[in-house]
Amino acid sequence: MNRIQSVITGKGWAFKCYAALLVVLLLAGAGCSRQAAGTAGGGGAASGSRGPISFPLKEPATLTAFVLHAQAVADVTNNYVTNLIKEKTNVTIDFVHNVMGDDGKTKLNLLMASNELPDIFLRTGWSKAEILLYGSQGLLTPLQDYLKELPLWNEYNNDRPNRLADITLPDGNIYYYGGGGGSGENHVNYQARMWIWKPWVDKLMGGKMPATTDEFYEYLKRVKTQDPNGNGRADEVPISGSIAQGTWATDPTTFLLNAFLSVNSFISNTNSAFQPFILKNGKVQFIFNTPEYREGLRYLNRLYKEQLLDSQTFTMDGTQLVAQGSANNPHILGSAGGGWFGAFGDTANFSKGIESEEWAGWALLPPLKGPNGAQFSFYTLPAGGSSNGSVSRNSKDPNLAVNIFEFLTTDEITLAQSYGPKDTAWKFVSSGPGVDGGTATWSQIKATKFKSDGTADWGLPYATIAWPSDIQISSL
């Protein structure tokens, strides 16, 4: 299937940026753009109708919405994307519940016990078991009959044959739109990465990247004992991470355990995955009681006891981890787990397109080979992506709701959700190399002005421009 694909521009920084960005930037193959298909001559929404709707509607409509943010509550009301949706569809998304964290989860639980449900749930963070529970209680609307005629929905399913099975729950119903592209791109499939501080690899290891668990141990030991930042203090942190909610793949143990056996589980994080089974010799095996897993735990215990694995990994949140990784006077962190270096490090200059050691010094560590020759990498099958986009039983027009979800996955709105206004923050292109070797179909526009928090200042009259990535419904 054709994909929207970012152009690679510039010299070395662009290569490093996009190589590292197996990461947050949009990936895909080249080709035609995605646009929502509406009913011929349509333009209105009817509560009993099903199938594609043409936008904008002739008459204004409103969808009340709940959103639970994974990291921080963003202003999604005085927001460019929210306003763009209204402008292009004549549908107002009224965020009546805009919450985060444990308090937000409590409010969500209370909401589900009431009869005051909003029309749509943009993001809830529910597991499939929770979605099935609320669906079986009649609190969520089954969506399959509304979705089956939507062209982009079917395109995503055709592109990823296991997507429909993944998103269909055991009762045979579909209760959420999910992501169009899902986890189909390598940067998500292989998200349990280990990043290593290359200047210290050059200084301590003669430039040789650790390839085995023993070599990695030796690197960590030298970081701890040889004062690579040269300040005369033992303040270096050989390896760190976080298992807190609101982080992205920052649990470092997953990467390390894959040197002993195949492990596709994070202890905890925003994109939490718990897959404690492997297929071995034609049999399904529970990994946690295997000799290989115990050997991996002994390796982790060795790192922990020798104070190479930072004990704060199991207590600090993502903000604290970023503060640790961003320290550059002097630099203190030798390696860290993360879906991208921005999960634990300084991205200010990276966001501005300025090459600097603060981000360019980080390199991906290839999967390590363990003592018994095991060398695996965390992997998730491309499937339905997020569980965003549910419709409550109180919605008077489920068809309008799913068409709005479909509209969000069109190329322009997908890019707007991440970057902001077309032809200001990004633009469609028809030439230039894309991140997967094909022809690019879009490119970011470099900002020239920045706000005090380091984000781009596009001169628009909104408190926020993009939507946080965790609440998006996109084609990526």
Residue, then its C-alpha position, 0 to 999 in steps of 0.5 A: m500500500n502507498r504511504i506518506q513518506s518524509v523527505i530526507t534533506g540536508k547533510g549529515w544531520a538529516f541522515k542521523c535524524y532519520a536513522a535515529l528516527l526509526v523513531v517519531l517521524l512519519l514513515a512509509g512508502a511513496g505514492c498517492s495521498r489519502q483522502a476521505a471518500g464521501t457519499a456522492g453528492g452528500g454532505g449531511a449526517a443522518s443518525g440512521s445512516r451508515g457508510p462514507i460521509s462527505f465533509p464538510l456537513k451542510e449543518p454543523a454538528t458536535l461530538t462530545a469527547f473524552v481523552l485521557h493523556a498519557q503524559a501531560v494534559a494538552d490544550v486541545t480546545n484552543n488548538y490548531v488541529t481541533n480548529l482545522i477539523k471543525e473548519k474542514t468538516n463542520v463538526t466541533i469536537d467538544f472535549v468535555h473530559n480532558v484528563m491525565g494520570d491516575d486522577g484521570k483514570t479514576k474519573l474515567n472509571l466513575l464516568m463509565a459507572s454513570n449514564e453521562l457518557p460522551d459521544i466518543f472516547l478519543r483515548t482511554g488507555w484501555s486494555k482489550a480486556e477492559i474494552l471487551l468488558y465495557g462492550s459486553q455491558g453495552l456501554l460501547t457501540p459495536l462499530q463493524d457495520y459502520l466501518k465496513e464501507l469506509p475506504l481507508w479502513n478497508e485499505y488499512n485492513n488489506d495492507r495488514p492482513n492481521r489487523l482486522a483479526d487483531i482489532t476484533l474482540p472475542d465477542g466478534n465485535i469491533y469497538y474502536y477504530g485504532g490506528g491506520g498504520g498501526s505498528g506496521e513500521n520498523h520504528v514501532n515493531y522494534q521499539a525496545r532499543m538501547w542507545i549508547w553514548k558514542p563519544w564514550v564508546d570511542k574513548l573507552m572502547g577504542g570506537k568498538m561498539p559492544a557486541t556481546t553481553d560481556e562487552f557491554y558489561e565491560y563498557l558499563k564498568r569503564v563508564k563507572t570507574q574511568d571518569p569519562n566525563g573528566n570532572g573528577r567525580a564518580d557521577e556517571v550513570p552507566i545505564s538507565g531507563s524508566i518503567a513509568q507510565g508516560t514513557w516510550a519503550t524506556d524499560p532497558t531490561t527488555f533489550l538486555l534479556n533478548a540476549f538470552l531468549s526472545v522477550n516481547s514484554f516491557i515491565s511497564n510503559t505507555n505502549s505496554a506490551f505483555q507477551p510472555f510466550i514464545l514458540k519453541n520447537g513447535k510448542v508454546q512456552f511460558i518464558f518466565n520459568t525458563p533457564e534462559y530467562r533466569e540466566g538473563l535475570r542473573y545478568l541484570n542482577r549483576l548490573y544492579k548489584e554493581q551499580l551499573l544499572d541505575s536503581q532509579t530505573f524502577t522508580m523515576d518517571g519520564t521527566q526525571l529520566v529526560a533530566q538525567g539524559s539531558a545533563n550536559n555540563p557534564h554529560i553523565l549517561g552512558s546508555a539508556g533504553g528508549g523508543w527514540f533518544g528523545a525519550f530520555g535526552d535533550t531534543a531542543n537542538f534536534s527539534k530546531g534542525i541543529e546538529s549538536e552532540e546533545w542528540a547526535g552523540w547517541a547511537l543505536l546499539p545493535p542487539l547483543k549476543g548472549p553467552n549461549g549465542a542468543q541474539f533477539s530483538f523485541y518485535t511486535l506484529p503489525a496490527g491495529g495500532s492504538s485502541n483509540g477511537s471508541v463510540s459510546r452507547n449515548s452517541k446519537d450518530p455513531n456513523l458520524a463518529v467513525n467518519i471523523f475517525e476516518f477523516l483523521t487518518t487522511d494524509e493531511i490531517t495525519l500530518a497536521q496532528s503531528y506537525g501543525p499547518k500544511d505549507t507552514a510546518w510541512k508541505f507535500v512534495s513529489s521528489g527527494p529520497g524518502v526514509d525507506g528509499g522511495t520517493a518522499t511525499w512530504s517534508q517538514i519546513k524548518a522553523t525560524k522562530f521558537k517559543s521559550d519552551g523550544t517548540a516552533d513558533w508558527g505565529l498562529p493564535y492557538a495555545t497549542i498547534a499539534w495533538p499529543s501523539d498518544i491521542q492521535i488517530s492517524s494513518l501511521 
